[in-house]
Every structure is written in structure tokens, then in C-alpha cells.
Amino acid sequence: MNNITRIPWSSHDLSVHVHSPYGCINHNGNLYANDIHLNKIKNFREDNQGIKAFDLKNIVNLAESFVYRYLREEILEDIYDIILSGSQPIYVISPVKPSYPRGNILAYTFAAVLARELDVKIGKGIYQAPRSFKRDKKKDFFERLAHPVNFFDEAQGEGEGIIPGANYIIADDVLTYGGTLAGLHTHVTQYGGHVLGCTTLAGNRSDANHSECRRHNQRFREFERSKKKGWMESCYKDGVLGQPPGVFPLAITQGSKQELLSRAYEGLAQCLQEELGFGVESLTEREAQRILKEFHDYEIQFQRRPESRQKSSFTRKDAVDIFRERIIRAKGA
């Protein structure tokens, strides 16, 4: 099993197509996070006697019906258009753990449904290496960043594993910061494949304001005011900032990259390279947004401290130092 450092994006235009909003009612009237079948699918485990064929068949059928409740026809059409831009062979792959079907059964079922609906092949023999951290919601972002997802091939037959020259659609169940998609993009690219696009069944709203938003201040303020009144639904109905409904940047945008570097966050690129093994150009857009938000919050917290009056100013180098310290703590978690 190889731990491959995340590589720069093959295209800064790479987006993720999300079928349903995670925390809001979707086009079919379903709420992903509160779906009564979600935990049953996610918590499916093998007992001491092994998986019973009847139970496995039932859970796969349940997962498949679950996927169809959250699929959006418009997103399927967008992905089909992406597929038409690539040459054969084309595969849909997902982050499956070696313990499947005990791990990532929903992601794999989603990929299988997509492959069937789009009339392409399902990729096999590609597995996600386990991550050893214990997730803490308060520092979840830093633990995710400090423990990147890695993948490996375990091909047992012809056509399994990453095939050099083949095209791939990456599918996952939920989009949070995009680190899993970035890790699978790296694995595919390093072994000679090409990522045409990415899609998830559900997705959270990004939790920070990226530079593209700032170029559209008026519209952004309208979205900000309406956060509690259907902000998420509007992303999936009308689209955001010129993007089609449910489509969000996955790779770091040029605007966010320039903002992270040009605003003189001294040492950020070096910090990422030393602590994580990759640079700014390998971040996802949502990771970049979160880092910008973190730096902004550090400065506000500093200004509120009494000791800040004794120091002339809070420098961006100070922000990077705090960021590095939090990464180091997360790596030791």
C-alpha cells in the first residue's frame, strides 16, 4: 500500500455535481440527514458468523432505493454531458474500504447506480486505506486535513484497479471538504487515469466565503441574508455565481489560490508542504475557503484579547503559526 502525497489538480475548473442538499429538503421532498434508512445502511456490519446472503441482499436493495430518492435528473444529464466529452473506456469509481460491504456500502451503491443509469462500467479493485484518527467535531477540519485519504489497488482480475488511459467519474455519498475526492483524484492520476468529473449524492453548504463570492458582492449579500430562509435550496434550484444548480467548485479556484498567496500569508505554502506534503495548489476549494475563514477568525480573536493592546498588530505570519500548531496537534490525535 502506497501513501501518495496529494498532487496538484489536473484542472482548476474541476467541479463536483451534488444531487441533494444535505441539510434541507430535496426536490423529492426528502431530507438526507434525517432519513430513517441512512443509519441502517451506514451501520451495516458483519456478525461473527459472517454476512448472511439474505441480510446483504436486503441492505443492498435498501441502499439502492435510498440512492434513487436523492438522485436528481438534471445532475445525471450534466454528468452524461461530461462523459460524452471523454473517450472510452469510462468507469465510475467510489471510495470503497477493503471491508466492503461493511464499509462505504452507500458510496459503492451510488456508483453502481450511476454506472447503470449512464451506461458505463463500474470500477473495481480500488480501495480506501483506513484512517486512524478519532474524529472530534470541534477540530474535525484539522483532523481531516492532517490525515489525508489514501487509496490502493488490489486488482484480482482483468479490468480491475486503475487502468492507464481510462477515464473516470468519481462518486461519493457526501461532500464535506472534498478531501476524499481529492485523494481519489490523486490515485487515479498517479496511475495513468484521467478524472472527467466528480459527483456526490448529498452535500453540505461550504462554511466560508471564497473569493469568487466577493466578486459578486451584491448577489452574495442576498444569499447571506437568506441563509435561514432557503439559502441551501437556492443553490440547488437557481445555482450560485454562474454555476448550474447543485454544481460547486472542487479544485481550488484561481481566485482563492491568489488570495491565499497574494495576501502575504507568509509561510503558508511552506507550512502546508512541511506538515502535509502538498502545497496550496492541491487544496480543494472548500479547504481553501476554510483556511481563509480560520485566518480571519484568528485575527478577530486576537483583537478581543487584553494582551493585544500591548502588541502593535496581528501579522499574517502569526496566523500561519497558529494554523501550523493546530495541524501538528491534529496529526498527533
Phi, psi and omega per residue, in radians:
M1 nan 2.215 -3.099
N2 -1.825 2.326 3.006
N3 -1.609 1.790 -3.059
I4 -1.700 2.246 3.095
T5 -1.132 2.402 -3.141
R6 -1.016 2.342 -3.085
I7 -1.743 2.835 3.066
P8 -1.050 2.678 -3.130
W9 -1.156 2.456 3.095
S10 -1.209 -0.439 3.089
S11 -2.629 2.296 3.100
H12 -1.335 -0.079 3.101
D13 -1.607 0.004 -3.103
L14 -1.134 2.189 -3.103
S15 -2.069 2.938 3.055
V16 -2.059 2.299 -3.105
H17 -1.737 1.993 -3.023
V18 -1.864 2.232 -3.059
H19 -1.348 -0.757 -3.049
S20 -2.391 2.519 3.068
P21 -1.223 2.381 -3.051
Y22 -1.144 -0.781 -2.987
G23 -1.822 0.200 -3.105
C24 -2.356 2.830 3.120
I25 -1.157 2.337 -3.098
N26 -1.592 -3.017 -3.046
H27 -1.113 -0.374 3.118
N28 -1.680 0.085 -3.130
G29 1.434 0.298 -3.124
N30 -1.864 2.568 3.139
L31 -1.982 1.864 -2.988
Y32 -0.939 -0.937 -3.012
A33 -1.107 -0.470 -3.091
N34 -1.818 0.158 -3.120
D35 -1.121 2.247 -3.041
I36 -1.144 -0.353 -3.109
H37 -1.581 -0.188 -3.034
L38 -1.087 -0.921 -3.110
N39 -1.124 -0.603 3.125
K40 -1.092 -0.691 3.118
I41 -1.256 -0.806 -3.064
K42 -1.173 -0.549 -3.053
N43 -1.673 0.196 3.137
F44 -1.100 2.217 -3.080
R45 -2.336 2.791 3.073
E46 -1.500 2.361 3.078
D47 -1.564 -3.116 -3.067
N48 -1.110 -0.500 -3.133
Q49 -1.540 0.035 -3.105
G50 1.633 2.977 -3.112
I51 -1.334 2.222 3.086
K52 -1.384 2.376 -3.082
A53 -0.990 -0.667 -3.124
F54 -1.114 -0.808 -3.134
D55 -1.119 -0.729 -3.136
L56 -1.101 -0.778 3.130
K57 -1.076 -0.723 3.136
N58 -1.127 -0.740 -3.087
I59 -1.239 -0.607 3.084
V60 -1.166 -0.737 3.102
N61 -1.117 -0.683 3.115
L62 -1.127 -0.762 3.130
A63 -1.105 -0.687 -3.125
E64 -1.161 -0.761 3.109
S65 -1.152 -0.592 3.088
F66 -1.091 -0.825 -3.137
V67 -1.008 -0.775 -3.096
Y68 -1.152 -0.424 3.093
R69 -1.219 -0.388 -3.049
Y70 -1.980 -0.087 3.062
L71 -1.154 2.509 3.098
R72 -2.105 2.212 -3.037
E73 -1.035 -0.689 -3.115
E74 -1.104 -0.654 3.124
I75 -1.207 -0.700 3.080
L76 -1.023 -0.711 3.128
E77 -1.151 -0.686 3.099
D78 -1.080 -0.764 -3.128
I79 -1.171 -0.645 3.114
Y80 -1.102 -0.680 3.086
D81 -1.096 -0.647 3.098
I82 -1.128 -0.741 3.136
I83 -1.064 -0.678 -3.133
L84 -1.106 -0.403 -3.130
S85 -1.392 -0.213 -3.105
G86 -1.883 2.888 3.117
S87 -1.707 2.824 3.098
Q88 -1.319 2.707 -0.047
P89 -1.429 2.688 3.118
I90 -2.167 2.330 -3.127
Y91 -2.201 2.601 2.943
V92 -1.809 2.239 -3.141
I93 -2.236 2.739 3.137
S94 -2.433 2.838 3.135
P95 -1.346 1.511 -3.113
V96 -1.679 2.358 3.102
K97 -1.500 2.691 3.133
P98 -1.017 -0.392 -3.122
S99 -1.435 0.089 -3.126
Y100 -0.902 2.407 0.181
P101 -1.527 0.213 3.108
R102 -1.348 -0.230 -3.131
G103 -2.340 2.300 3.059
N104 1.125 0.569 -3.127
I105 -1.124 -0.593 -3.126
L106 -1.214 -0.743 3.127
A107 -1.092 -0.751 -3.125
Y108 -1.170 -0.711 3.114
T109 -1.112 -0.707 3.084
F110 -1.032 -0.792 3.118
A111 -1.101 -0.713 -3.128
A112 -1.148 -0.693 3.106
V113 -1.137 -0.753 3.106
L114 -1.052 -0.785 -3.141
A115 -1.032 -0.714 3.140
R116 -1.210 -0.780 -3.107
E117 -1.165 -0.577 -3.069
L118 -1.695 -0.049 3.105
D119 1.043 0.834 3.035
V120 -2.230 -3.139 -3.069
K121 -1.581 2.695 3.025
I122 -1.662 2.239 3.141
G123 -1.314 2.498 -3.127
K124 -2.320 2.870 3.088
G125 1.353 0.305 3.139
I126 -2.076 2.128 -3.006
Y127 -2.227 2.644 3.092
Q128 -1.611 2.231 3.083
A129 -1.263 2.471 -3.117
P130 -1.178 2.561 3.026
R131 -1.792 2.445 -2.965
S132 -1.725 0.106 -3.085
F133 -1.480 2.716 3.056
K134 -1.732 2.042 -2.980
R135 -1.250 2.284 3.061
D136 -2.095 2.074 -3.043
K137 -1.011 -0.559 -3.099
K138 -1.219 -0.460 3.129
K139 -2.191 0.473 -3.061
D140 -0.966 -0.773 -3.111
F141 -1.042 -0.794 -3.091
F142 -1.227 -0.612 3.081
E143 -1.174 -0.697 3.089
R144 -1.091 -0.763 -3.099
L145 -1.207 -0.668 -3.087
A146 -1.351 -0.316 -3.139
H147 -2.173 1.269 -3.063
P148 -1.132 2.685 -3.127
V149 -1.396 2.324 3.053
N150 -2.066 2.731 -3.117
F151 -2.289 2.790 3.087
F152 -2.569 2.738 3.095
D153 -1.688 2.469 3.018
E154 -2.447 1.154 -3.059
A155 -1.233 2.253 3.131
Q156 -1.981 0.015 -3.128
G157 -2.821 3.032 -3.131
E158 -1.140 2.398 3.123
G159 1.487 0.092 3.113
E160 -1.769 2.807 -3.040
G161 1.342 -3.129 3.108
I162 -1.303 2.254 -3.121
I163 -1.797 2.040 3.134
P164 -0.949 2.298 3.120
G165 1.564 -0.214 -3.138
A166 -1.404 2.763 3.107
N167 -1.840 2.549 -3.043
Y168 -2.337 2.477 2.908
I169 -1.879 2.175 -3.138
I170 -1.648 2.254 -3.119
A171 -2.172 2.370 3.069
D172 -2.435 2.864 -3.080
D173 -1.347 -0.734 -3.079
V174 -2.349 2.421 3.026
L175 -1.715 2.117 3.026
T176 -1.984 -1.441 3.076
Y177 -1.839 -0.168 3.089
G178 1.549 0.123 -3.095
G179 -1.131 -0.650 3.116
T180 -1.147 -0.760 3.100
L181 -1.098 -0.685 3.121
A182 -1.129 -0.701 3.129
G183 -1.142 -0.696 3.127
L184 -1.258 -0.598 3.042
H185 -1.049 -0.757 3.110
T186 -1.082 -0.800 -3.109
H187 -1.078 -0.807 -3.140
V188 -1.069 -0.828 -3.067
T189 -1.166 -0.736 -3.105
Q190 -1.100 -0.492 -3.109
Y191 -1.789 0.323 2.961
G192 1.628 0.071 3.079
G193 -1.545 3.071 -3.136
H194 -2.330 2.225 -3.133
V195 -1.548 2.029 3.111
L196 -1.418 -0.637 -3.097
G197 -3.052 3.028 -3.132
C198 -2.337 2.638 3.122
T199 -2.607 2.594 3.054
T200 -2.314 2.702 -3.132
L201 -1.238 -0.687 3.125
A202 -2.441 2.862 -3.122
G203 -2.722 2.494 3.042
N204 -1.427 2.682 2.984
R205 -1.203 2.428 3.100
S206 -1.104 2.552 -2.948
D207 -1.761 0.262 3.096
A208 -2.546 2.887 -3.062
N209 -1.761 1.996 -3.082
H210 -1.547 2.994 -3.006
S211 -1.092 -0.526 3.127
E212 -1.081 -0.620 3.116
C213 -1.109 -0.675 -3.071
R214 -1.172 -0.373 3.095
R215 -1.384 -0.136 3.140
H216 -2.243 1.002 -2.958
N217 -0.985 -0.756 -3.082
Q218 -1.087 -0.850 -3.129
R219 -1.177 -0.617 3.132
F220 -1.107 -0.733 3.126
R221 -1.095 -0.617 3.099
E222 -1.115 -0.708 3.106
F223 -1.184 -0.698 -3.131
E224 -1.060 -0.746 -3.119
R225 -1.170 -0.448 -3.040
S226 -1.776 0.236 -3.098
K227 -0.936 -0.768 -3.084
K228 -1.462 -0.069 -3.115
K229 -2.199 1.055 3.014
G230 1.542 0.429 3.127
W231 -0.997 -0.817 -3.071
M232 -1.155 -0.742 -3.139
E233 -1.046 -0.635 -3.119
S234 -1.129 -0.554 3.108
C235 -1.106 -0.549 -3.062
Y236 -1.710 -0.139 3.128
K237 -1.807 -0.817 -3.043
D238 -1.917 -0.241 -3.049
G239 1.454 2.980 -3.116
V240 -2.330 2.270 3.014
L241 0.929 0.777 3.073
G242 1.508 -0.115 3.110
Q243 -1.470 2.605 3.058
P244 -1.109 2.833 3.126
P245 -0.975 2.291 3.076
G246 1.339 0.154 -3.129
V247 -1.944 2.210 -3.077
F248 -2.291 2.614 3.094
P249 -1.070 2.360 3.044
L250 -1.769 -0.987 3.081
A251 -1.210 2.587 3.085
I252 -0.964 2.286 3.140
T253 -1.341 2.768 3.115
Q254 -1.048 -0.621 3.141
G255 -1.104 -0.791 3.134
S256 -1.193 -0.683 3.116
K257 -1.070 -0.794 3.139
Q258 -1.128 -0.661 -3.125
E259 -1.166 -0.731 3.132
L260 -1.123 -0.600 -3.082
L261 -1.625 -0.737 -3.029
S262 -1.338 -0.365 3.126
R263 -1.414 0.253 2.992
A264 1.074 0.686 2.980
Y265 -1.282 1.445 -3.000
E266 -0.992 2.175 3.059
G267 1.537 -0.003 -3.113
L268 -1.106 -0.839 -3.130
A269 -1.044 -0.729 3.132
Q270 -1.169 -0.689 3.121
C271 -1.061 -0.844 -3.141
L272 -1.071 -0.759 -3.102
Q273 -1.136 -0.745 -3.091
E274 -1.285 -0.683 -3.046
E275 -1.595 -0.527 -3.052
L276 -2.027 -0.320 3.123
G277 1.516 0.145 3.054
F278 -2.570 2.883 -3.041
G279 -1.800 -3.025 -3.117
V280 -1.016 -0.641 -3.064
E281 -1.195 -0.154 3.122
S282 -1.772 -0.044 3.127
L283 -1.221 2.710 2.929
T284 -1.440 2.863 3.125
E285 -1.088 -0.675 -3.106
R286 -1.240 -0.596 3.042
E287 -1.142 -0.737 3.131
A288 -1.101 -0.740 3.103
Q289 -1.051 -0.766 -3.095
R290 -1.153 -0.682 3.112
I291 -1.107 -0.759 3.092
L292 -1.054 -0.715 3.113
K293 -1.134 -0.727 3.121
E294 -1.035 -0.806 -3.123
F295 -1.086 -0.703 3.107
H296 -1.110 -0.744 -3.137
D297 -1.162 -0.646 3.113
Y298 -1.030 -0.748 -3.101
E299 -1.162 -0.715 3.118
I300 -1.124 -0.758 3.132
Q301 -1.094 -0.663 3.120
F302 -1.110 -0.763 -3.096
Q303 -1.127 -0.426 -3.117
R304 -1.492 -0.197 -3.116
R305 -1.458 2.436 3.127
P306 -1.038 -0.651 -3.088
E307 -1.183 -0.235 -3.113
S308 -1.178 -0.368 3.137
R309 -1.208 -0.401 -3.130
Q310 -1.483 -0.177 3.126
K311 -1.975 2.402 -3.015
S312 -1.098 -0.737 -3.085
S313 -2.808 2.828 3.075
F314 -1.725 2.014 -3.066
T315 -1.547 2.834 3.093
R316 -1.226 -0.415 3.035
K317 -1.138 -0.656 3.070
D318 -1.044 -0.728 3.140
A319 -1.089 -0.747 3.141
V320 -1.149 -0.655 3.117
D321 -1.098 -0.729 3.101
I322 -1.142 -0.742 3.129
F323 -1.047 -0.788 3.132
R324 -1.062 -0.765 -3.132
E325 -1.053 -0.693 -3.128
R326 -1.235 -0.606 3.069
I327 -1.121 -0.786 -3.128
I328 -1.080 -0.733 3.099
R329 -1.092 -0.722 -3.135
A330 -1.164 -0.616 3.123
K331 -1.134 -0.513 -3.138
G332 -1.542 -0.025 -3.100
A333 -1.229 nan nan
